[in-house]
Amino acid sequence: MSPQPTVPMDGRCPSCSASIPVDPRFVVWCPECDWNVDPEAEPPVAPTSWRTKRAAMERLYAEALNETNPYRRRDGLWPVAMAVAGMAHLTLAAMTVGSGWLLAIGPLPVKVVGMVGLVAVFFSLPRPRRVRPDEWSPSRAEAPHLYGLADRIAAELGVAPVGIIRFVPNLNASFDRVGFRRRGVLNVSLPLWEVLAPQERVALFGHELGHAVRGDIRRSLWFVSAYEAVYRWYGFTDPGNRALLTIPHRLAALLLLLLYRPMERVSQRAEYRADDLSVKVASSAAALSLIGISTLGADMAALLQRRTAGFDPEDGAALWRELREHVASVPESERLRRLRVSALRAPSEPSFYPPVHLRVRLAGERGVERGSVDFPEREVAAVEAELAEVRNRMAHAVLTIDL
């Protein structure tokens, strides 16, 4: 890690002499020349590979920018991903048939091999996850206005209504399909929800429900079941000292690699599409603000963890109020710095999300001044009342976990 440069005492940039904002809570840097913009930056391990990766991400951004219909945004690698998933399914099917055949007709030692094969197949098969309503999942009867908002957004996007809206204490929101019926579950970060303005909440729902639109392989039963099956097979065949498992383990590793490669690009394209749909329902300004606030996750987590000591569980409203005040107090210069860092740092490997600065650029380019879904004040108040118990319970729970 590079040593941090000396912070100027006179409020002037030591590189270009421009006046720079100083907030003791955040990095002091110069918006004019980028002096000290990223004091923790490390040089890229492989500069050539870094440039190649960045060029590929810029090309994907350009494709997303020029796409005018987000509903048709299936990446060219989609057929490749589906074909590789098919190879994984066929491999497991062949294992099942072959192991059953050995078990049926072979002598005892061969039967043992067949039994081991069937056991491997059994433990490799994906188990459909189930999400049952609990204290963090208000029902439609308990929160009709909350579900009504989600239903309006889903209808606007042309997707099925969600089955469950579940609030979680971490700082990530997500959409998933669970069970054999592929029931939609919308996981909403309550700390994030608390700091968002009404239209930013619409943008949040729009982004997550945007992943329900066809084209995101991470929600495809065909692809996900293949990936989970091969991943379990990979772990089950870890050879250790068992040399006989080396070949099956390497085969599983190859299948995982073939599944992994197309998922990165297709996932990034799906994130751009979800941002586009977020802009459509909420507006460019709301989507931009949501993306900006999402970069403050580490700061929000740190504040919540500091509040553990002396927290009064009977005063949950104070926790959320302090969190909102903290987010509002982050200066614009610090938010801008984080976008600059996103543009300067080498992309992570692997990267299933586009760089934040490109997501911001895309949302700004769309220029949607008014979204198609409004969240008026009367509905905001109704939703707040519906979530009162969840908010109070979560205020205590959020301080007892590792965010």
Sequence and secondary structure as in RCSB ss.txt:
>XXXX:A:sequence
MSPQPTVPMDGRCPSCSASIPVDPRFVVWCPECDWNVDPEAEPPVAPTSWRTKRAAMERLYAEALNETNPYRRRD
GLWPVAMAVAGMAHLTLAAMTVGSGWLLAIGPLPVKVVGMVGLVAVFFSLPRPRRVRPDEWSPSRAEAPHLYGLA
DRIAAELGVAPVGIIRFVPNLNASFDRVGFRRRGVLNVSLPLWEVLAPQERVALFGHELGHAVRGDIRRSLWFVS
AYEAVYRWYGFTDPGNRALLTIPHRLAALLLLLLYRPMERVSQRAEYRADDLSVKVASSAAALSLIGISTLGADM
AALLQRRTAGFDPEDGAALWRELREHVASVPESERLRRLRVSALRAPSEPSFYPPVHLRVRLAGERGVERGSVDF
PEREVAAVEAELAEVRNRMAHAVLTIDL
>XXXX:A:secstr
        SSSB TTT  B    TTS    TTT TTS TT    SSHHHHHHHHHHHHHHHHHHHH   GGG   
TTHHHHHHHHHHHHHHHHHHHHHHHHHHHHS HHHHHHHHHHHHHHHHHS         TTS  TTT HHHHHHH
HHHHHHHT    SEEEEESSS  EEEEETTTTEEEEEEEHHHHHHS HHHHHHHHHHHHHTTSTT GGG HHHHH
HHHHHHHHHHHT  TT GGGHHHHHHHHHHHHHHHHHHHHHHHHHHHHHHHHHHHHH HHHHHHHHHHHTTHHHH
HHHHHHTTTT  TT HHHHHHHHHHHHHHS HHHHHHHHHHHHHS   SS  S  HHHHHHHHHHH  SS S   
 HHHHHHHHHHTHHHHHHHHHHTTSS  
